[in-house]
């Protein structure tokens, strides 16, 4: 549930073959060359 909440609150996003997944229910064709990346977003600190 923590990961789902974070995804819905834009805490991270998922790239599938360099395209952003819009929804966790999205169907994806996976092959041997499919690349998936989970990118966590963090706030920058400073002035």
LOMIMI-62434 format. One record per atom (N, C-alpha, C): y, z, x. Coordinates in steps of 0.05 Angstrom, whole numbers. Atoms other than C-alpha are relative to their C-alpha. Layout:
BEGIN
NODE     yy     zz     xx
NODE      Y      Z      X
...
//
This chain:
BEGIN
NODE     yy     zz     xx
NODE    -24      0     16
NODE      0      0      0
NODE     25      0     17
NODE    -23     -1    -18
NODE     48     13     58
NODE      8    -28      8
NODE     -6     28     -9
NODE     42    -59     83
NODE     11    -17    -23
NODE     -9     14     23
NODE     51    -87     13
NODE     29      7     -6
NODE    -28     -9      5
NODE    114    -45      2
NODE     19    -11     21
NODE    -17     10    -22
NODE    142    -66     70
NODE      5    -30     -4
NODE     -4     29      5
NODE    130   -140     54
NODE     19     -5    -23
NODE    -18      3     24
NODE    164   -134    -14
NODE     29      8      6
NODE    -27     -9     -7
NODE    224    -99     18
NODE     10    -15     25
NODE     -8     16    -23
NODE    229   -152     73
NODE     -1     15     27
NODE      4    -14    -25
NODE    205   -105    127
NODE    -13    -17     21
NODE     12     20    -18
NODE    165   -162    158
NODE     -5    -25    -16
NODE      8     24     13
NODE    147   -233    143
NODE    -23    -13     15
NODE     25     12    -10
NODE     87   -277    155
NODE      6    -30      4
NODE     -2     29     -5
NODE     88   -346    188
NODE    -28    -11      2
NODE     26     14     -1
NODE     30   -393    176
NODE      7    -28      9
NODE     -7     25    -13
NODE     34   -453    222
NODE     30     -5     -1
NODE    -30      1     -2
NODE    109   -439    231
NODE     14     -3    -26
NODE    -13      0     26
NODE    123   -437    156
NODE     -3     27    -12
NODE      0    -27     11
NODE    143   -373    122
NODE    -15      2    -26
NODE     14     -6     25
NODE     96   -346     69
NODE     19     13    -20
NODE    -19    -10     19
NODE    136   -333      6
NODE    -13     23    -17
NODE     14    -18     18
NODE     83   -292    -31
NODE    -27      7     12
NODE     26     -8    -10
NODE     21   -252    -12
NODE    -23    -12    -16
NODE     21     13     17
NODE    -17   -288    -68
NODE     -2    -29      6
NODE      0     29     -7
NODE     -3   -356    -37
NODE    -27     -8     13
NODE     25     10    -11
NODE    -66   -396    -23
NODE      6    -17     25
NODE     -5     14    -25
NODE    -72   -423     48
NODE    -27    -12      9
NODE     23     12    -12
NODE   -121   -472     78
NODE     -1      8     30
NODE      2    -10    -27
NODE   -145   -441    143
NODE    -21    -17     15
NODE     18     15    -17
NODE   -175   -482    199
NODE     -2     13     27
NODE      2    -11    -27
NODE   -193   -470    271
NODE     26      0     15
NODE    -26      2    -14
NODE   -122   -489    292
NODE     22     14    -15
NODE    -20    -14     14
NODE    -85   -448    240
NODE     10     24     16
NODE    -12    -22    -14
NODE    -36   -399    271
NODE     15     17    -20
NODE    -13    -19     18
NODE    -13   -337    234
NODE     14     21     17
NODE    -16    -20    -15
NODE     42   -290    259
NODE     13     19    -21
NODE    -13    -21     16
NODE     66   -224    229
NODE     25      8     16
NODE    -24     -6    -14
NODE    139   -213    247
NODE     14     24    -14
NODE    -13    -24     10
NODE    169   -143    238
NODE     30     -2      5
NODE    -29      1     -3
NODE    243   -140    226
NODE     11     28      7
NODE    -13    -26     -8
NODE    284    -85    260
NODE     30     -3      1
NODE    -29      0     -2
NODE    357    -67    257
NODE      9      2     28
NODE    -12     -3    -26
NODE    399    -77    318
NODE     19     24      0
NODE    -17    -23     -2
NODE    436    -16    342
NODE     21     -5     21
NODE    -21      3    -19
NODE    502    -17    377
NODE     25    -11    -13
NODE    -25      8     11
NODE    572    -42    369
NODE      8    -26     10
//
